[in-house]
Amino acid sequence: MTLKKLLVFQHLEVEHPGLFREFFAEDGIEWDVVELDAGERIPNLDAYDALWVMGGPMDVWQEEAYPWLIEEKAAIRYAVNEMQMPFVGICLGHQLLAAALGGKVGLNAQPEVGVMDITLTRAGKKSGFYRGFPDRLPCLQWHSSAVQSIPHGLEVLATSELCPVQSMGKGKHVITTQFHIEITEETIKEWDAVPAYHRALLDTLGADAIPDFEQAVMDYLDVFRGYARRFYENWKQGVEG
């Protein structure tokens, strides 16, 4: 299979594929965005080679406030189970896959916000998605909800002290991350401008700690970029064979 065109579900304009946009462009891969929070409708999935689902400030169970979540979860379920479409889910996208396939998502015991370590599980160390990764690595975390039980058929590929399900995978076509691997030098500034995200920073870190958080992210940008490149190349190799 040759990747030619991707579909991206977004739930906020500034929660886009980030650094991966560069990689798509380098490989000549086209990608269409469905901005679900803006009322855009999901197109026919047959026109696409893979589905990427990004983050957002809403929770998977808030269907009354965001009724489009119902259609989105149905589309994810159909893409993964019926079409066997390659799938990448990040943060909310990770949680949406779990919810769509019968797992459980709820509030985490405490929010994870900051640059924190994750650890690959035994399955993660064997997974092609994490080929070339260290067993333990720093990542950007920014979430208060988490996957509490995984769907049948998926494996936990990474974990952390505060969040046991940091990454899930299935075969070569499904990979999700609770942590953010897509970030650029603009990410923190863009997300901090979102009221819900700014409140999360204040509530979790306190105003005095925000500059240290921003500096920590900047200090790790080159490291994060290397992980994103490796993740992308591993994903593409698995999908294209």
Order of alpha helices (4+ residues) and beta strands (2+ residues): beta-alpha-beta-beta-alpha-beta-alpha-beta-alpha-beta-beta-beta-beta-alpha-alpha-alpha-alpha
